[in-house]
Amino acid sequence: MCRDSRTTAQIEGAITAGARLARTIETDPMSTPQQRQLADLLHQQVNTELDELDHRRSH
């Protein structure tokens, strides 16, 4: 079963974008609790994307 139909480059781009946005939110002293929650969700998604890359590299 194929876990993800995106290319490796697309996944790497999603990791970069998610991590940058999460970092921007976290370093913004005016960020709201909802934005901080979004940053946490972005970190979770980045971890999921990294797991997908690990899976691809191990197979």
RASUL-V680036 format. One record per backbone hydrogen bond with DSSP energy under -0.5 kcal/mol. CO is the residue of the C=O (numbers start at 1). NH is the residue of the N-H. E is the energy in kcal/mol with one decimal. If there is no record, write none. Layout:
BEGIN
CO;NH;E, CO;NH;E
END
This chain:
BEGIN
1;3;-0.5, 7;11;-2.1, 8;12;-2.7, 9;13;-2.2, 10;14;-2.1, 11;15;-2.3, 12;16;-2.3, 13;17;-2.6, 14;18;-2.6, 15;19;-2.5, 16;20;-2.4, 17;21;-2.4, 18;22;-2.4, 19;23;-2.4, 20;24;-2.4, 21;25;-2.4, 22;26;-2.6, 23;27;-2.0, 24;28;-0.7, 25;28;-0.9, 27;29;-0.7, 28;31;-1.8, 32;36;-2.3, 33;37;-2.1, 34;38;-2.1, 35;39;-2.2, 36;40;-2.0, 37;41;-2.3, 38;42;-2.6, 39;43;-2.2, 40;44;-2.0, 41;45;-2.3, 42;46;-2.6, 43;47;-2.2, 44;48;-1.9, 45;49;-2.6, 46;50;-2.6, 47;51;-2.2, 48;52;-1.9, 49;53;-2.2, 50;54;-2.5, 51;55;-2.5, 52;56;-2.4, 53;57;-2.4, 54;58;-1.6, 55;59;-0.6, 56;59;-0.8
END
